Amino acid sequence: MGIEKTVSELAEILGVSRQAMNNRVKSLPEEFVEKNDKGVTVVNRAGLIKLEEIYKTTIFEDEPIKTYQILLNLLKKAIFSSI
């Protein structure tokens, strides 16, 4: 199946509740979600990349999202927190 993560694994990595991550995974297109050998719902590699874009963070240590996206997110937080 390749690289995949369960809802619980993703919740821990991204720092959100399991329930919030479960709701997010349910909203992903079906091509991003599969069942593993144990019948557990997992997000495949393409879905993980999509979640990186949504959460503006890195799931894959070996393939981080673009640096400018991280900087842009930090800049937005700094601007909006000062308002």
C-alpha positions as CSV (number, residue, x, y, z in Angstrom):
1,M,0.0,0.0,0.0
2,G,2.9,2.4,0.4
3,I,3.1,5.3,2.8
4,E,-0.1,5.8,4.9
5,K,-1.2,7.1,8.2
6,T,-4.2,6.3,10.5
7,V,-6.5,9.0,11.9
8,S,-4.9,8.6,15.3
9,E,-1.4,8.9,13.9
10,L,-2.3,12.0,12.0
11,A,-4.0,13.6,15.0
12,E,-0.9,13.2,17.0
13,I,1.5,14.5,14.3
14,L,-0.7,17.5,13.5
15,G,-1.6,18.3,17.1
16,V,-5.4,18.1,16.7
17,S,-8.0,15.8,18.4
18,R,-8.7,12.4,16.9
19,Q,-12.3,13.5,16.4
20,A,-11.3,16.6,14.5
21,M,-8.9,14.6,12.3
22,N,-11.6,12.0,11.7
23,N,-14.0,14.7,10.5
24,R,-11.2,16.1,8.2
25,V,-10.4,12.7,6.8
26,K,-14.1,12.0,6.1
27,S,-14.2,15.2,4.0
28,L,-11.3,14.2,1.8
29,P,-12.0,12.8,-1.7
30,E,-12.3,9.0,-1.6
31,E,-9.1,8.6,-3.7
32,F,-7.1,9.8,-0.6
33,V,-8.6,7.4,1.8
34,E,-8.2,3.6,2.0
35,K,-8.6,0.6,4.4
36,N,-5.4,-1.2,5.5
37,D,-5.0,-4.9,6.0
38,K,-6.7,-4.7,9.4
39,G,-9.7,-2.8,8.0
40,V,-8.6,0.5,9.6
41,T,-9.1,3.7,7.7
42,V,-5.8,5.3,6.5
43,V,-4.8,8.3,4.4
44,N,-2.6,7.4,1.5
45,R,0.4,9.4,0.3
46,A,-1.6,11.7,-2.0
47,G,-4.0,12.4,0.9
48,L,-1.1,13.1,3.3
49,I,0.3,15.7,0.8
50,K,-3.1,17.3,0.7
51,L,-3.2,17.4,4.5
52,E,0.2,19.1,4.5
53,E,-1.2,21.8,2.3
54,I,-4.4,22.2,4.5
55,Y,-2.5,22.3,7.8
56,K,0.6,24.2,6.5
57,T,2.9,21.7,8.2
58,T,5.1,18.8,7.4
59,I,4.0,15.1,7.8
60,F,6.9,13.7,5.8
61,E,10.3,14.6,7.4
62,D,12.0,13.7,4.1
63,E,9.7,15.8,1.9
64,P,8.7,19.0,3.8
65,I,6.3,21.5,2.3
66,K,7.8,24.5,0.6
67,T,9.6,26.9,2.9
68,Y,7.7,29.9,1.6
69,Q,4.4,28.3,2.6
70,I,5.6,28.0,6.2
71,L,6.9,31.6,6.2
72,L,3.7,32.9,4.7
73,N,1.7,31.1,7.4
74,L,3.9,32.6,10.2
75,L,3.6,36.0,8.6
76,K,-0.2,35.8,8.5
77,K,-0.3,34.7,12.2
78,A,1.9,37.7,13.1
79,I,-0.2,40.1,11.2
80,F,-3.6,38.9,12.5
81,S,-2.4,38.5,16.1
82,S,-1.4,42.2,16.1
83,I,-4.9,43.4,15.0
